[in-house]
Amino acid sequence: MKNKRNKTNKIIAVLYYLTAICFYATMIMYFISKDNNAVVFLCLGSVFVCLGSMYLKKDKKRKNEEK
């Protein structure tokens, strides 16, 4: 059960990072086309990077508690 939870947290973190990359790519496209919505996608990408790091931190904390 513990291994499954750790694996799930890693998968969730990777998905958050992939989502952040998609938001950053969209932001770059909006910057190139000189649209004002680029700032929104920059903020959303940063939020997803923070969420991904939170899940990795949670995974490390559980590993330390198990030892």
MODELLER restraints for C-alpha pairs under 7 A, 6 or more apart:
rsr = mdl.restraints
at = mdl.atoms
rsr.add(forms.Gaussian(group=physical.xy_distance, feature=features.Distance(at['CA:6:A'], at['CA:59:A']), mean=5.95, stdev=0.5))
rsr.add(forms.Gaussian(group=physical.xy_distance, feature=features.Distance(at['CA:9:A'], at['CA:55:A']), mean=5.88, stdev=0.5))
rsr.add(forms.Gaussian(group=physical.xy_distance, feature=features.Distance(at['CA:9:A'], at['CA:56:A']), mean=6.87, stdev=0.5))
rsr.add(forms.Gaussian(group=physical.xy_distance, feature=features.Distance(at['CA:9:A'], at['CA:59:A']), mean=6.37, stdev=0.5))
rsr.add(forms.Gaussian(group=physical.xy_distance, feature=features.Distance(at['CA:10:A'], at['CA:56:A']), mean=6.48, stdev=0.5))
rsr.add(forms.Gaussian(group=physical.xy_distance, feature=features.Distance(at['CA:13:A'], at['CA:52:A']), mean=4.23, stdev=0.5))
rsr.add(forms.Gaussian(group=physical.xy_distance, feature=features.Distance(at['CA:13:A'], at['CA:53:A']), mean=6.83, stdev=0.5))
rsr.add(forms.Gaussian(group=physical.xy_distance, feature=features.Distance(at['CA:13:A'], at['CA:55:A']), mean=5.60, stdev=0.5))
rsr.add(forms.Gaussian(group=physical.xy_distance, feature=features.Distance(at['CA:13:A'], at['CA:56:A']), mean=6.28, stdev=0.5))
rsr.add(forms.Gaussian(group=physical.xy_distance, feature=features.Distance(at['CA:14:A'], at['CA:52:A']), mean=6.86, stdev=0.5))
rsr.add(forms.Gaussian(group=physical.xy_distance, feature=features.Distance(at['CA:16:A'], at['CA:48:A']), mean=5.48, stdev=0.5))
rsr.add(forms.Gaussian(group=physical.xy_distance, feature=features.Distance(at['CA:16:A'], at['CA:49:A']), mean=6.62, stdev=0.5))
rsr.add(forms.Gaussian(group=physical.xy_distance, feature=features.Distance(at['CA:16:A'], at['CA:51:A']), mean=6.69, stdev=0.5))
rsr.add(forms.Gaussian(group=physical.xy_distance, feature=features.Distance(at['CA:16:A'], at['CA:52:A']), mean=5.07, stdev=0.5))
rsr.add(forms.Gaussian(group=physical.xy_distance, feature=features.Distance(at['CA:17:A'], at['CA:48:A']), mean=6.53, stdev=0.5))
rsr.add(forms.Gaussian(group=physical.xy_distance, feature=features.Distance(at['CA:17:A'], at['CA:49:A']), mean=5.73, stdev=0.5))
rsr.add(forms.Gaussian(group=physical.xy_distance, feature=features.Distance(at['CA:17:A'], at['CA:52:A']), mean=5.91, stdev=0.5))
rsr.add(forms.Gaussian(group=physical.xy_distance, feature=features.Distance(at['CA:19:A'], at['CA:48:A']), mean=6.81, stdev=0.5))
rsr.add(forms.Gaussian(group=physical.xy_distance, feature=features.Distance(at['CA:20:A'], at['CA:45:A']), mean=4.22, stdev=0.5))
rsr.add(forms.Gaussian(group=physical.xy_distance, feature=features.Distance(at['CA:20:A'], at['CA:46:A']), mean=6.81, stdev=0.5))
rsr.add(forms.Gaussian(group=physical.xy_distance, feature=features.Distance(at['CA:20:A'], at['CA:48:A']), mean=5.25, stdev=0.5))
rsr.add(forms.Gaussian(group=physical.xy_distance, feature=features.Distance(at['CA:20:A'], at['CA:49:A']), mean=5.93, stdev=0.5))
rsr.add(forms.Gaussian(group=physical.xy_distance, feature=features.Distance(at['CA:21:A'], at['CA:45:A']), mean=6.89, stdev=0.5))
rsr.add(forms.Gaussian(group=physical.xy_distance, feature=features.Distance(at['CA:23:A'], at['CA:41:A']), mean=5.50, stdev=0.5))
rsr.add(forms.Gaussian(group=physical.xy_distance, feature=features.Distance(at['CA:23:A'], at['CA:42:A']), mean=6.90, stdev=0.5))
rsr.add(forms.Gaussian(group=physical.xy_distance, feature=features.Distance(at['CA:23:A'], at['CA:44:A']), mean=6.68, stdev=0.5))
rsr.add(forms.Gaussian(group=physical.xy_distance, feature=features.Distance(at['CA:23:A'], at['CA:45:A']), mean=5.02, stdev=0.5))
rsr.add(forms.Gaussian(group=physical.xy_distance, feature=features.Distance(at['CA:24:A'], at['CA:41:A']), mean=6.60, stdev=0.5))
rsr.add(forms.Gaussian(group=physical.xy_distance, feature=features.Distance(at['CA:24:A'], at['CA:42:A']), mean=6.10, stdev=0.5))
rsr.add(forms.Gaussian(group=physical.xy_distance, feature=features.Distance(at['CA:24:A'], at['CA:45:A']), mean=5.76, stdev=0.5))
rsr.add(forms.Gaussian(group=physical.xy_distance, feature=features.Distance(at['CA:26:A'], at['CA:41:A']), mean=6.84, stdev=0.5))
rsr.add(forms.Gaussian(group=physical.xy_distance, feature=features.Distance(at['CA:27:A'], at['CA:38:A']), mean=4.74, stdev=0.5))
rsr.add(forms.Gaussian(group=physical.xy_distance, feature=features.Distance(at['CA:27:A'], at['CA:41:A']), mean=5.23, stdev=0.5))
rsr.add(forms.Gaussian(group=physical.xy_distance, feature=features.Distance(at['CA:27:A'], at['CA:42:A']), mean=5.96, stdev=0.5))
rsr.add(forms.Gaussian(group=physical.xy_distance, feature=features.Distance(at['CA:30:A'], at['CA:37:A']), mean=6.82, stdev=0.5))
rsr.add(forms.Gaussian(group=physical.xy_distance, feature=features.Distance(at['CA:30:A'], at['CA:38:A']), mean=5.19, stdev=0.5))
rsr.add(forms.Gaussian(group=physical.xy_distance, feature=features.Distance(at['CA:31:A'], at['CA:38:A']), mean=5.83, stdev=0.5))
